[in-house]
Amino acid sequence: MKIESVLHIGASHTNHCEDYLLVDESLKDILVCAVMDGCTMGNESYFASALTGKLLHKLLREKAYKDFYTLKKSTVSLEEDAKYLLQHLFIEIKQIRNLLLLETHDLLTTLILALVDRNSQEALILVLGDGVVTINGEIYIFDQENTPDYFAYHLSEDFETWYGKQTQKIHATQLQTLAIATDGIETFVSNHPSTPDLKINPIEWLMTNPVQEKETLLSRFNMLANIWHLQPLDDLAIIRIIHTEPD
């Protein structure tokens, strides 16, 4: 698999990029990716997105060690792995909230979590909040009208009940391409009065269009700025995965 990512601070932000991304290969045969977007109206929202990413990495490493020493298969199903990660993420965040005396608005971040089985080419994507997902060229836009239902709002609820209500979930088979992005992908604007007339859709350009042999996701992102004078107003985290046949 070819895995690429871009993390970029938006033009409307000056001090911190409030988005975060994670690409983790700790689990055998399972690739886990995530993009997070900290709530701008929260307190130091870059903290919430980075904390979520770091905790997911910790949980994945712990699970990989446990699976190895117990000779347990890394996954029974992608759904069970996703549920395990989110349930333990809730536990970890609640512990940190209590330890640091944090408020809910200190922990507000969206989360798009993607699990990919390298062998079966199956994928599971859960979207907690808003963002954009593309699978084999098909675009899914999750728009909660700038009022995301942040999972931090539900830390005190029964996890099983909360998880059962999650509907922003995609199961995919025969995966060829997958991309996940925070909603910054929808905020590109021109920063130059002489922008060429050629119209380009940044979502398609970065997430679905076939990539040429020597191109990278970063080079495509830079072309938006250098050729079409387009830049995202909001922070942007994007991960793109392309299935490649083994040599």
Sequence and secondary structure as in RCSB ss.txt:
>XXXX:A:sequence
MKIESVLHIGASHTNHCEDYLLVDESLKDILVCAVMDGCTMGNESYFASALTGKLLHKLLREKAYKDFYTLKKST
VSLEEDAKYLLQHLFIEIKQIRNLLLLETHDLLTTLILALVDRNSQEALILVLGDGVVTINGEIYIFDQENTPDY
FAYHLSEDFETWYGKQTQKIHATQLQTLAIATDGIETFVSNHPSTPDLKINPIEWLMTNPVQEKETLLSRFNMLA
NIWHLQPLDDLAIIRIIHTEPD
>XXXX:A:secstr
 EEEEEEE  TT SS   EEEEEE  STTEEEEEEEEE TTSSSHHHHHHHHHHHHHHHHHHHHHHHHHTT  S 
S HHHHHHHHHHHHHHHHHHHHHHHT  GGGS EEEEEEEEETTTTEEEEEEESSEEEEETTEEEEE  TT    
GGGGTTS HHHHHHT   EEEE S SEEEEE GGGG EEE  TT  S    HHIIIIIS   TT  HHHHHHHHH
HTS EEESS EEEEEEE     
